[in-house]
Amino acid sequence: MTKHSHNFVETFDGFLGYGLDRQSNENTLAVYLQKFSDDGLLNIVLKRMSDEDLTELFDVISKMLKKYLSEPEYHQFFLK
């Protein structure tokens, strides 16, 4: 049984565009993040990123996890 899911990108058929309103921004970001984390795309992008880019992306994601998740949520939803 898989632990991770990317269902939103597979089922969403609404408007995608950033800057119109909060809901459109959330939907667009959810699609972008799920597409970005696709194994095939990551295999290409990560190899091409500089060490600085890798560090920057890691730092941003870590900062968001620490800012918006409690420790139990971090363990439940991120670490699984």
C-alpha positions as protocol buffer text, in pm:
chain_id: "A"
residue {
  index: 1
  type: MET
  ca { x: 0 y: 0 z: 0 }
}
residue {
  index: 2
  type: THR
  ca { x: 142 y: 338 z: -96 }
}
residue {
  index: 3
  type: LYS
  ca { x: 178 y: 606 z: 168 }
}
residue {
  index: 4
  type: HIS
  ca { x: 182 y: 906 z: -64 }
}
residue {
  index: 5
  type: SER
  ca { x: -81 y: 1043 z: -297 }
}
residue {
  index: 6
  type: HIS
  ca { x: -105 y: 1300 z: -571 }
}
residue {
  index: 7
  type: ASN
  ca { x: -478 y: 1288 z: -632 }
}
residue {
  index: 8
  type: PHE
  ca { x: -550 y: 1660 z: -662 }
}
residue {
  index: 9
  type: VAL
  ca { x: -354 y: 1701 z: -984 }
}
residue {
  index: 10
  type: GLU
  ca { x: -527 y: 1395 z: -1130 }
}
residue {
  index: 11
  type: THR
  ca { x: -881 y: 1511 z: -1057 }
}
residue {
  index: 12
  type: PHE
  ca { x: -879 y: 1893 z: -1062 }
}
residue {
  index: 13
  type: ASP
  ca { x: -1043 y: 2039 z: -1370 }
}
residue {
  index: 14
  type: GLY
  ca { x: -1096 y: 2399 z: -1263 }
}
residue {
  index: 15
  type: PHE
  ca { x: -916 y: 2723 z: -1339 }
}
residue {
  index: 16
  type: LEU
  ca { x: -538 y: 2737 z: -1297 }
}
residue {
  index: 17
  type: GLY
  ca { x: -376 y: 3074 z: -1264 }
}
residue {
  index: 18
  type: TYR
  ca { x: -196 y: 3261 z: -993 }
}
residue {
  index: 19
  type: GLY
  ca { x: -292 y: 3606 z: -867 }
}
residue {
  index: 20
  type: LEU
  ca { x: -668 y: 3611 z: -922 }
}
residue {
  index: 21
  type: ASP
  ca { x: -788 y: 3505 z: -578 }
}
residue {
  index: 22
  type: ARG
  ca { x: -685 y: 3293 z: -281 }
}
residue {
  index: 23
  type: GLN
  ca { x: -866 y: 2974 z: -392 }
}
residue {
  index: 24
  type: SER
  ca { x: -719 y: 2989 z: -744 }
}
residue {
  index: 25
  type: ASN
  ca { x: -375 y: 3050 z: -592 }
}
residue {
  index: 26
  type: GLU
  ca { x: -409 y: 2745 z: -364 }
}
residue {
  index: 27
  type: ASN
  ca { x: -535 y: 2524 z: -649 }
}
residue {
  index: 28
  type: THR
  ca { x: -258 y: 2637 z: -883 }
}
residue {
  index: 29
  type: LEU
  ca { x: 12 y: 2584 z: -623 }
}
residue {
  index: 30
  type: ALA
  ca { x: -125 y: 2237 z: -539 }
}
residue {
  index: 31
  type: VAL
  ca { x: -110 y: 2138 z: -906 }
}
residue {
  index: 32
  type: TYR
  ca { x: 240 y: 2285 z: -954 }
}
residue {
  index: 33
  type: LEU
  ca { x: 376 y: 2111 z: -643 }
}
residue {
  index: 34
  type: GLN
  ca { x: 227 y: 1776 z: -735 }
}
residue {
  index: 35
  type: LYS
  ca { x: 353 y: 1802 z: -1093 }
}
residue {
  index: 36
  type: PHE
  ca { x: 696 y: 1917 z: -971 }
}
residue {
  index: 37
  type: SER
  ca { x: 725 y: 1621 z: -734 }
}
residue {
  index: 38
  type: ASP
  ca { x: 653 y: 1366 z: -1007 }
}
residue {
  index: 39
  type: ASP
  ca { x: 937 y: 1112 z: -1007 }
}
residue {
  index: 40
  type: GLY
  ca { x: 1012 y: 1154 z: -1378 }
}
residue {
  index: 41
  type: LEU
  ca { x: 1036 y: 1532 z: -1357 }
}
residue {
  index: 42
  type: LEU
  ca { x: 1240 y: 1525 z: -1037 }
}
residue {
  index: 43
  type: ASN
  ca { x: 1489 y: 1287 z: -1195 }
}
residue {
  index: 44
  type: ILE
  ca { x: 1557 y: 1552 z: -1458 }
}
residue {
  index: 45
  type: VAL
  ca { x: 1535 y: 1872 z: -1254 }
}
residue {
  index: 46
  type: LEU
  ca { x: 1733 y: 1766 z: -947 }
}
residue {
  index: 47
  type: LYS
  ca { x: 2031 y: 1656 z: -1156 }
}
residue {
  index: 48
  type: ARG
  ca { x: 2037 y: 1999 z: -1327 }
}
residue {
  index: 49
  type: MET
  ca { x: 1999 y: 2213 z: -1017 }
}
residue {
  index: 50
  type: SER
  ca { x: 2307 y: 2377 z: -872 }
}
residue {
  index: 51
  type: ASP
  ca { x: 2413 y: 2304 z: -515 }
}
residue {
  index: 52
  type: GLU
  ca { x: 2287 y: 2651 z: -423 }
}
residue {
  index: 53
  type: ASP
  ca { x: 1946 y: 2581 z: -581 }
}
residue {
  index: 54
  type: LEU
  ca { x: 1919 y: 2248 z: -398 }
}
residue {
  index: 55
  type: THR
  ca { x: 1998 y: 2420 z: -67 }
}
residue {
  index: 56
  type: GLU
  ca { x: 1754 y: 2702 z: -136 }
}
residue {
  index: 57
  type: LEU
  ca { x: 1470 y: 2464 z: -219 }
}
residue {
  index: 58
  type: PHE
  ca { x: 1545 y: 2246 z: 85 }
}
residue {
  index: 59
  type: ASP
  ca { x: 1554 y: 2554 z: 310 }
}
residue {
  index: 60
  type: VAL
  ca { x: 1222 y: 2691 z: 179 }
}
residue {
  index: 61
  type: ILE
  ca { x: 1043 y: 2358 z: 221 }
}
residue {
  index: 62
  type: SER
  ca { x: 1191 y: 2307 z: 569 }
}
residue {
  index: 63
  type: LYS
  ca { x: 1091 y: 2659 z: 670 }
}
residue {
  index: 64
  type: MET
  ca { x: 731 y: 2605 z: 554 }
}
residue {
  index: 65
  type: LEU
  ca { x: 704 y: 2271 z: 734 }
}
residue {
  index: 66
  type: LYS
  ca { x: 833 y: 2423 z: 1059 }
}
residue {
  index: 67
  type: LYS
  ca { x: 610 y: 2730 z: 1026 }
}
residue {
  index: 68
  type: TYR
  ca { x: 280 y: 2562 z: 942 }
}
residue {
  index: 69
  type: LEU
  ca { x: 291 y: 2216 z: 1099 }
}
residue {
  index: 70
  type: SER
  ca { x: 298 y: 2116 z: 1461 }
}
residue {
  index: 71
  type: GLU
  ca { x: 544 y: 1841 z: 1551 }
}
residue {
  index: 72
  type: PRO
  ca { x: 270 y: 1573 z: 1556 }
}
residue {
  index: 73
  type: GLU
  ca { x: 142 y: 1695 z: 1217 }
}
residue {
  index: 74
  type: TYR
  ca { x: 496 y: 1689 z: 1080 }
}
residue {
  index: 75
  type: HIS
  ca { x: 532 y: 1326 z: 1184 }
}
residue {
  index: 76
  type: GLN
  ca { x: 186 y: 1223 z: 1068 }
}
residue {
  index: 77
  type: PHE
  ca { x: 163 y: 1406 z: 736 }
}
residue {
  index: 78
  type: PHE
  ca { x: 521 y: 1459 z: 622 }
}
residue {
  index: 79
  type: LEU
  ca { x: 717 y: 1171 z: 768 }
}
residue {
  index: 80
  type: LYS
  ca { x: 416 y: 937 z: 751 }
}
